[in-house]
């Protein structure tokens, strides 16, 4: 089984407008809601490719319930843990020429809730996770910091203005294409 984990799922509230005037009342031209986070996005892509997965993560409050319902409506299998401290985040994406984002904080996750997530994984997945942690622990600290900075600088020097942040953009593009197909039907 493939598991994806989204520690801090969100509702993305995308607002399109002609222009944004700070300090004024602004009117939207179009609005959309998307349910996701990196792991949920990957599970959505996998589902569309015909590959089974389970999206794991943490949800809280009324927004958490909406995320669960939204993910289920996409046909993605999920097994979220409901957290009691806080609410799942809402991210506001203002698209008016340039994009401005306001990302919510999300709930506080306790050690007991993290342990609950770990227990949801089957034994093979837990073993893979432990082996992965051992591998990547060798690169923690200054090595990871320098490596990321070098990679970011390289990407920016080759016209990738977002640097290492551009890696998530491909999944974003695939999901935007998927959502445009779904809403067109």
Residue pairs with C-beta under 8 A, 6 or more apart in sequence:
1 52
1 53
1 54
1 122
1 125
2 46
2 51
2 52
2 53
2 54
3 53
3 54
3 55
3 56
3 120
3 121
3 125
4 38
4 39
4 40
4 42
4 43
4 46
4 53
4 54
4 55
4 56
5 39
5 55
5 56
5 57
5 117
6 36
6 37
6 38
6 39
6 40
6 55
6 56
6 57
6 58
7 37
7 57
7 58
7 109
8 37
8 57
8 58
8 88
8 89
8 106
8 107
9 35
9 36
9 37
9 39
9 40
9 57
9 58
9 59
9 64
9 67
9 71
9 80
9 88
9 89
10 35
10 36
10 37
10 67
10 88
10 89
10 90
10 91
10 103
10 104
10 106
11 33
11 34
11 35
11 63
11 66
11 67
11 70
11 88
11 89
11 90
11 91
12 33
12 34
12 35
12 36
12 91
12 93
13 31
13 32
13 33
13 90
13 91
13 92
13 93
14 31
14 32
14 33
14 34
14 93
14 95
15 28
15 30
15 31
15 92
15 93
15 94
15 95
16 28
16 29
16 30
16 31
16 95
16 96
17 26
17 27
17 28
17 29
17 94
17 95
17 96
18 29
18 96
19 26
19 96
19 97
20 26
20 94
20 96
20 97
20 100
26 96
32 179
32 183
33 70
34 175
34 179
35 66
35 67
35 70
35 71
35 74
36 44
36 71
36 175
37 57
38 168
38 171
39 55
39 56
39 57
40 55
40 57
40 71
40 76
40 78
41 171
41 172
41 175
42 53
42 171
43 53
43 54
43 55
43 76
43 77
43 78
44 74
44 76
44 175
44 178
45 171
45 174
45 175
45 178
46 52
46 53
47 53
47 74
47 75
47 76
48 178
52 77
53 76
53 77
54 77
54 78
54 79
55 71
55 76
55 77
55 78
55 79
55 80
56 78
56 79
56 80
56 81
56 117
56 120
56 121
57 78
57 80
57 81
57 117
58 64
58 80
58 81
58 82
58 83
58 88
58 107
58 109
58 113
58 117
59 65
59 67
59 68
59 80
59 81
59 82
59 83
59 88
59 107
60 82
60 83
60 84
60 85
60 86
60 87
60 88
60 106
60 107
61 86
61 87
61 88
61 107
62 87
63 87
63 88
63 89
63 90
64 80
64 82
64 83
64 87
64 88
64 107
66 88
67 80
67 88
68 78
68 80
71 78
72 78
79 120
81 113
81 116
81 117
81 120
83 107
83 108
83 109
83 110
83 113
85 107
85 108
85 109
85 110
86 105
86 106
86 107
86 108
87 106
87 107
88 106
88 107
89 103
89 104
89 105
89 106
90 104
91 101
91 102
91 103
91 104
92 101
92 102
93 99
93 100
93 101
94 100
94 101
94 102
118 126
121 129
139 147
148 164
151 163
151 164
152 163
152 164
153 163
155 162
155 163
155 164
155 166
156 163
160 166
162 169
